[in-house]
Amino acid sequence: MKKSIITLGIFLLGFINFALAQGNYYVIINQDTVSVNMNQTVQYKTTSGEHLTLKIAQPNVLTYSDDMVSFSHDKTFSVSNSEIDEGIDQCMIMSSTGNGFMVQKYRTINPSSLTQLMLNEITKESINYGYEKSESEFKKQLKSGQTIEGIQATLTYKGDKEVYTVATYGKKDEGIIVVTMLLNEDYPKDKEIIDLFLETLELKNL
């Protein structure tokens, strides 16, 4: 979810909407469309002769929100959404290094019993390659008050380390699975992305 901030040089009269198309933003003032790039300042003259200074800026941290979850993320990453199956949706942020997180949202079943199954699925390739796995209990109270519980797995192989976390929260016929993946510790910014996600994750109507 993108947030935009408009700086107006003088009082802005009329109705303003924002839309994103082909990487450019459009400011609509009284049905007059002005094309603006991010962080670009443009001048606009109203029909009454007033001069406006328009600028669209984006904060460093954005908020993703839907009907089940919300969380904060760095503006350099976009949230991808997909439908896994009927009644199962997924939102995800993944860096080019393979580090990231995802939330699977279940609308017809309680996914709390799927923790080990999910962990086995996302680690099987590394295990088959020769990584050794150790598991520990994971528990995290969310900003919204609920507690997600699950397993954190640490995989090691010849000095390399991968850390996976799978945690769930469920109620009758609904719930979520949270997965984090830290496959390369050489990128501390990626760990910050995961930490920010866990610290700001909120569940709605659950």
Buried (B, 14 or more C-beta within 10 A) or exposed (E): EBEBEBEEBEEBBEEBEBEEEEEEBBBBBEEEEBEBEBEEEBEBEBEEEEEBEBBBEBEEEBBBEBEBBBBBBBEEBEBEEEEEEEEBBBBBBBBEBEBBBBBBBBEEBBBBEBBEEBBEEBBEEBBEEEBEBEBEEBEBEBBBEBEBEBBBBBBBEEEEEBBBBBBBBBEEEBBBBBBBBBBBBEBEEBBEBBEBBBEBBBBEEB
